[in-house]
């Protein structure tokens, strides 16, 4: 049965999450991107897949996202990493997990790998955006924008989705404390990376760089010719589900 509930974190944040309990000893953990929530097509597709395969499924909305508590501008990647770890450890009942991270969610997933230790049996990165606060924001901001952020003002960065991203000093500073592209993480499990060649938000080079961060003997990168940043079209989801199904079978 699929349930949507709220988890009260140790910092009293109300984190909304979706849980499906399966009979097999594996849980798929889905970590969404910046300014996303539990309503996306990928979550819907992976929910159906988990039911079909008989495994558990867990997805959450970080503080400041969706219907979870808090304002986005008051949080950063470090908060969302900590919240995700707390929810996973408290809610997940299985000893085996497969991490699936979309965009910023991939950054969060990578940061969680070491802390979750032997429980991780696979990592799937979808349009991975590690260190994006530094690489596609801070490095490209003008001196005027950087000065404004340093002084505590919010910079509204236009997005390709017709809205804007509120960029706070907290987001930038917190991102700098949690960078992962400068690390090397030994992974004794498969790594599956997907990136759209029409992604106008995060260049596919980010996924290529991850092969030097996540050190695994079993790594596959799939480039989607017509894929955009969301990778939520039927063709995209079909390929993602195929690889994930294989990881589930190898983990059970």
C-alpha positions as CSV (number, residue, x, y, z in Angstrom):
1,X,0.0,0.0,0.0
2,X,1.2,3.5,-0.9
3,X,1.1,6.1,1.9
4,X,2.0,9.8,2.1
5,X,2.9,10.9,5.5
6,X,4.9,13.5,7.4
7,X,8.1,12.8,9.3
8,X,9.2,15.1,12.2
9,X,13.0,15.5,12.0
10,X,15.2,16.1,15.0
11,X,15.2,19.8,14.1
12,X,11.3,19.8,14.2
13,X,11.0,20.0,10.4
14,X,7.9,18.4,8.9
15,X,9.1,16.3,6.0
16,X,6.5,14.9,3.6
17,X,7.3,11.4,2.3
18,X,5.8,8.7,0.2
19,X,6.2,5.1,1.2
20,X,5.4,1.8,-0.4
21,X,6.1,-1.4,1.5
22,X,7.2,-4.3,-0.6
23,X,7.8,-7.9,0.4
24,X,11.3,-8.2,-1.1
25,X,14.4,-7.1,1.0
26,X,15.1,-4.0,-1.2
27,X,14.0,-0.4,-1.0
28,X,14.3,2.1,-3.9
29,X,15.1,5.6,-2.5
30,X,14.2,8.4,-4.8
31,X,15.8,11.9,-4.2
32,X,14.3,14.7,-6.3
33,X,15.8,17.8,-7.7
34,X,16.0,21.5,-6.7
35,X,12.5,23.0,-6.4
36,X,10.8,19.7,-7.3
37,X,8.4,17.6,-5.2
38,X,6.5,14.2,-5.0
39,X,4.3,14.9,-8.0
40,X,6.8,14.3,-10.8
41,X,6.6,11.7,-13.5
42,X,9.7,9.9,-12.4
43,X,8.3,9.3,-8.9
44,X,5.0,8.0,-10.5
45,X,6.9,5.6,-12.8
46,X,9.2,4.3,-10.1
47,X,6.3,3.8,-7.7
48,X,4.6,1.6,-10.3
49,X,7.9,-0.3,-10.9
50,X,8.4,-1.0,-7.2
51,X,4.9,-2.4,-6.9
52,X,5.4,-4.6,-10.0
53,X,8.8,-5.9,-8.6
54,X,7.5,-6.3,-5.1
55,X,10.1,-4.0,-3.5
56,X,9.7,-1.0,-1.2
57,X,9.8,2.6,-2.4
58,X,10.6,5.8,-0.5
59,X,10.6,9.3,-1.7
60,X,10.7,12.6,0.3
61,X,10.3,16.3,-0.1
62,X,13.2,18.3,1.5
63,X,12.3,21.3,3.7
64,X,11.2,24.2,1.6
65,X,10.0,21.9,-1.1
66,X,6.5,20.7,-1.9
67,X,4.4,20.4,1.2
68,X,7.3,20.0,3.7
69,X,7.7,22.8,6.2
70,X,10.0,25.8,5.9
71,X,11.0,28.3,3.3
72,X,13.4,27.3,0.6
73,X,15.7,30.3,1.1
74,X,16.4,29.2,4.7
75,X,18.0,25.9,3.7
76,X,20.9,24.4,1.8
77,X,22.2,21.1,0.5
78,X,23.7,20.2,3.9
79,X,20.2,20.4,5.5
80,X,18.7,18.3,2.7
81,X,21.5,15.7,3.0
82,X,20.9,15.4,6.7
83,X,17.1,15.2,6.4
84,X,17.4,12.5,3.7
85,X,19.7,10.4,5.8
86,X,17.5,10.8,8.9
87,X,14.3,9.8,7.0
88,X,16.0,6.9,5.3
89,X,17.4,5.5,8.5
90,X,14.1,5.9,10.4
91,X,11.7,4.8,7.7
92,X,13.5,2.1,5.7
93,X,13.0,-1.4,7.0
94,X,15.1,-3.3,4.5
95,X,18.9,-3.8,4.7
96,X,19.4,-3.2,1.0
97,X,18.7,0.1,-0.8
98,X,19.1,1.4,-4.3
99,X,19.7,5.2,-4.4
100,X,18.1,7.0,-7.3
101,X,18.9,10.7,-7.5
102,X,17.5,13.2,-10.0
103,X,19.6,16.4,-10.7
104,X,20.3,17.8,-7.2
105,X,19.0,14.5,-5.8
106,X,22.1,12.8,-7.3
107,X,24.3,15.2,-5.4
108,X,22.5,14.3,-2.2
109,X,22.6,10.6,-3.0
110,X,26.4,10.7,-3.5
111,X,26.9,12.5,-0.2
112,X,24.8,9.8,1.5
113,X,26.8,6.8,0.1
114,X,29.5,6.7,2.8
115,X,27.1,7.2,5.7
116,X,24.8,4.4,4.6
117,X,27.7,2.0,4.2
118,X,27.0,-1.5,3.1
119,X,23.2,-0.9,2.6
120,X,23.7,0.6,-0.8
121,X,23.4,-2.0,-3.6
122,X,23.2,0.4,-6.5
123,X,23.2,4.1,-7.5
124,X,21.3,5.6,-10.3
125,X,22.0,9.2,-11.3
126,X,19.5,11.0,-13.6
127,X,20.7,14.3,-15.1
128,X,23.1,14.4,-12.1
129,X,23.9,17.9,-10.9
130,X,26.7,17.6,-8.2
131,X,28.2,20.8,-6.9
132,X,25.8,22.9,-9.1
133,X,25.7,25.8,-6.6
134,X,29.4,26.3,-7.4
135,X,29.7,25.1,-11.0
136,X,26.7,26.6,-12.7
137,X,25.8,29.3,-10.3
138,X,28.6,31.0,-8.3
139,X,31.3,30.6,-11.1
140,X,29.0,32.2,-13.6
141,X,27.5,35.0,-11.6
142,X,28.5,38.5,-12.2
143,X,30.4,40.5,-9.6
144,X,27.2,42.5,-8.9
145,X,25.2,39.4,-8.3
146,X,27.9,37.9,-6.1
147,X,28.0,41.1,-4.0
148,X,24.2,41.1,-3.7
149,X,24.2,37.5,-2.4
150,X,27.1,38.1,0.0
151,X,25.1,41.0,1.5
152,X,22.2,38.6,2.2
153,X,19.9,39.5,-0.6
154,X,18.1,36.9,-2.8
155,X,19.0,36.5,-6.4
156,X,16.2,35.2,-8.6
157,X,17.9,33.1,-11.3
158,X,15.8,32.5,-14.4
159,X,15.2,28.8,-15.2
160,X,14.4,27.0,-18.4
161,X,11.0,26.1,-16.9
162,X,9.6,29.6,-17.1
163,X,10.1,30.3,-13.4
164,X,13.1,31.4,-11.3
165,X,15.4,29.9,-8.7
166,X,15.8,31.9,-5.5
167,X,19.5,31.8,-4.7
168,X,20.4,32.7,-1.2
169,X,23.7,33.2,0.7
170,X,22.8,30.1,2.7
171,X,22.4,28.0,-0.5
172,X,25.8,29.1,-1.9
173,X,27.8,28.8,1.4
174,X,26.2,25.4,2.3
175,X,26.9,24.1,-1.2
176,X,30.6,25.0,-0.8
177,X,30.8,22.9,2.4
178,X,29.4,19.8,0.7
179,X,31.2,19.5,-2.6
180,X,31.6,16.0,-4.0
181,X,33.4,16.4,-7.3
182,X,36.7,16.8,-5.5
183,X,36.3,13.4,-3.8
184,X,36.8,9.7,-4.7
185,X,34.3,7.3,-3.3
186,X,34.8,3.5,-3.5
187,X,31.6,1.9,-4.6
188,X,31.3,-1.9,-4.5
189,X,28.0,-1.7,-6.3
190,X,26.8,-0.8,-9.8
191,X,26.6,2.8,-11.0
192,X,24.1,3.8,-13.6
193,X,24.1,7.3,-15.0
194,X,21.6,8.9,-17.4
195,X,21.9,12.2,-19.1
196,X,20.0,14.0,-21.9
197,X,22.1,15.5,-24.7
198,X,19.5,18.2,-25.0
199,X,19.8,19.1,-21.3
200,X,20.0,22.9,-21.2
201,X,20.4,23.0,-17.4
202,X,23.2,20.6,-16.5
203,X,25.8,19.7,-19.2
204,X,26.4,15.9,-19.7
205,X,30.0,16.5,-18.6
206,X,28.7,16.4,-15.0
207,X,27.8,12.7,-15.4
208,X,31.2,12.0,-17.1
209,X,33.0,13.6,-14.1
210,X,31.1,11.4,-11.7
211,X,32.8,8.3,-13.2
212,X,36.0,9.7,-11.6
213,X,34.3,10.3,-8.3
214,X,32.2,7.1,-7.9
215,X,34.8,4.4,-8.3
216,X,33.0,1.2,-9.3
217,X,34.0,-1.7,-11.5
218,X,30.5,-1.6,-13.0
219,X,29.6,1.8,-14.4
220,X,27.3,2.5,-17.3
221,X,26.4,6.0,-18.7
222,X,23.4,6.2,-21.0
223,X,23.2,9.4,-23.1
224,X,19.6,10.1,-24.2
225,X,19.8,11.7,-27.7
226,X,16.5,13.6,-27.4
227,X,16.5,13.8,-23.6
228,X,16.2,17.1,-21.8
229,X,17.0,17.8,-18.1
230,X,13.9,16.2,-16.7
231,X,14.4,12.9,-18.6
232,X,10.7,12.2,-18.0
233,X,9.5,11.2,-21.4
234,X,8.3,7.7,-22.1
235,X,11.5,6.7,-23.9
236,X,13.7,8.1,-21.0
237,X,11.7,6.4,-18.3
238,X,11.7,3.0,-20.2
239,X,15.5,3.0,-20.2
240,X,15.8,4.0,-16.6
241,X,13.3,1.4,-15.5
242,X,15.1,-1.3,-17.4
243,X,18.4,-0.6,-15.7
244,X,16.7,-0.3,-12.3
245,X,14.8,-3.6,-12.8
246,X,18.2,-5.3,-13.4
247,X,19.7,-3.8,-10.2
248,X,16.6,-4.9,-8.2
249,X,17.0,-8.5,-9.5
250,X,20.7,-8.6,-8.7
251,X,20.1,-7.2,-5.2
252,X,17.3,-9.6,-4.2
